[in-house]
């Protein structure tokens, strides 16, 4: 069955959303794998919470709030360029390797971008492939 142009556009948006979500998850997995970052059960899973969906206005992409820390880094490696110090307590405290750790400050985490590489290097190819696939089913009169 042939698609109308409007149906093909909607199909292309669905394909773009699926392929973009997949590409972002692969890129995030690579970024996490190259980084000394362990996701704990209380922060949730970055990969599970990367979502892309077609909407009437385009494609909506969402990430957990902490994706920005992986993308841009934190502390001296992040946008502020300053060590991380406690705001109200005397020391920072966290659990790592089954042990409680304490520090008066930490340097932070180097960036491991996963969003920008996909958008800069893969997005156009994703869109072109989706348009080719969707419009291959359009019957022009």
C-alpha positions as CSV (number, residue, x, y, z in Angstrom):
1,X,0.0,0.0,0.0
2,X,1.4,3.4,-1.0
3,X,1.8,6.2,1.5
4,X,0.7,9.8,1.1
5,X,3.4,12.4,1.6
6,X,2.0,13.3,5.1
7,X,2.0,9.6,6.1
8,X,5.6,9.3,4.8
9,X,6.7,12.3,6.9
10,X,5.1,10.8,10.0
11,X,6.7,7.4,9.3
12,X,10.1,9.2,8.8
13,X,9.7,10.9,12.2
14,X,9.1,7.5,13.9
15,X,12.1,6.0,12.2
16,X,14.3,9.0,13.2
17,X,13.1,8.8,16.8
18,X,14.0,5.0,17.0
19,X,17.3,5.3,15.3
20,X,18.3,8.4,17.2
21,X,17.4,6.8,20.5
22,X,19.5,3.7,19.6
23,X,22.5,5.8,18.5
24,X,22.4,7.8,21.7
25,X,22.2,4.7,23.8
26,X,25.2,3.2,22.0
27,X,27.2,6.4,22.4
28,X,26.3,6.6,26.1
29,X,27.4,3.0,26.7
30,X,30.7,3.8,25.0
31,X,31.1,7.0,27.1
32,X,30.3,5.1,30.3
33,X,32.7,2.2,29.3
34,X,35.6,4.6,28.7
35,X,34.9,6.4,32.0
36,X,35.4,5.3,35.5
37,X,31.7,5.8,36.3
38,X,29.5,3.3,38.1
39,X,25.8,3.9,38.1
40,X,24.3,3.1,41.4
41,X,20.8,1.7,41.9
42,X,19.6,4.9,43.5
43,X,20.5,7.1,40.5
44,X,18.9,4.8,38.0
45,X,20.3,3.8,34.6
46,X,21.3,6.3,32.1
47,X,20.8,3.9,29.2
48,X,17.2,3.0,30.3
49,X,16.2,6.6,30.6
50,X,17.4,7.9,27.2
51,X,14.2,8.4,25.2
52,X,13.4,9.8,21.8
53,X,9.8,10.0,20.4
54,X,8.0,11.5,17.5
55,X,5.7,14.4,18.3
56,X,3.4,16.5,16.2
57,X,6.1,19.2,16.1
58,X,9.2,16.9,15.5
59,X,11.3,14.6,17.6
60,X,11.5,15.0,21.4
61,X,14.6,13.6,23.2
62,X,14.9,13.3,26.9
63,X,17.7,12.3,29.3
64,X,18.0,12.0,33.1
65,X,19.2,15.2,34.7
66,X,22.7,13.7,35.4
67,X,23.4,13.1,31.7
68,X,24.7,16.7,31.7
69,X,27.5,15.7,34.1
70,X,28.8,13.0,31.9
71,X,28.4,15.2,28.8
72,X,30.1,18.3,30.1
73,X,32.1,17.0,33.1
74,X,32.1,18.3,36.7
75,X,34.4,20.2,39.1
76,X,37.6,21.5,37.6
77,X,36.9,19.5,34.4
78,X,33.4,21.0,34.0
79,X,31.9,24.3,33.0
80,X,32.6,26.0,36.3
81,X,36.3,24.9,36.4
82,X,36.3,24.7,40.2
83,X,36.8,21.9,42.7
84,X,33.7,20.5,44.3
85,X,33.3,21.3,48.0
86,X,30.5,20.5,50.5
87,X,27.9,23.2,50.7
88,X,26.6,22.6,54.3
89,X,28.7,19.8,55.8
90,X,32.4,19.9,56.6
91,X,33.3,17.0,54.3
92,X,31.9,15.2,51.3
93,X,30.9,11.6,51.8
94,X,30.1,8.8,49.4
95,X,30.3,5.1,49.0
96,X,32.7,3.5,46.6
97,X,33.8,-0.1,46.4
98,X,31.8,-1.0,49.4
99,X,33.6,1.6,51.6
100,X,32.6,5.0,52.9
101,X,34.9,7.7,51.5
102,X,35.4,11.2,52.8
103,X,37.1,14.3,51.3
104,X,37.1,18.0,51.9
105,X,36.9,18.5,48.1
106,X,37.1,16.5,44.9
107,X,38.4,17.5,41.5
108,X,35.4,16.2,39.7
109,X,34.9,14.1,36.6
110,X,36.3,14.6,33.1
111,X,33.7,15.0,30.3
112,X,32.7,11.9,28.3
113,X,30.4,13.4,25.6
114,X,27.8,11.1,24.1
115,X,25.1,13.5,22.9
116,X,27.1,15.9,20.8
117,X,29.0,13.3,18.9
118,X,25.7,11.7,17.8
119,X,24.2,15.0,16.8
120,X,27.2,16.3,15.0
121,X,28.3,13.0,13.3
122,X,25.3,10.8,12.9
123,X,22.1,12.8,12.9
124,X,22.1,13.8,9.3
125,X,22.7,10.2,8.2
126,X,19.8,9.1,10.5
127,X,17.5,11.6,8.9
128,X,18.5,10.9,5.3
129,X,18.1,7.1,5.9
130,X,14.7,7.6,7.5
131,X,13.5,9.9,4.7
132,X,14.7,7.4,2.0
133,X,12.9,4.5,3.7
134,X,9.7,6.4,4.3
135,X,9.5,8.0,0.9
136,X,10.3,4.8,-0.9
137,X,6.7,3.9,-0.2
138,X,5.2,7.1,-1.5
139,X,3.3,7.0,-4.8
140,X,3.5,10.2,-6.7
141,X,0.8,11.0,-9.2
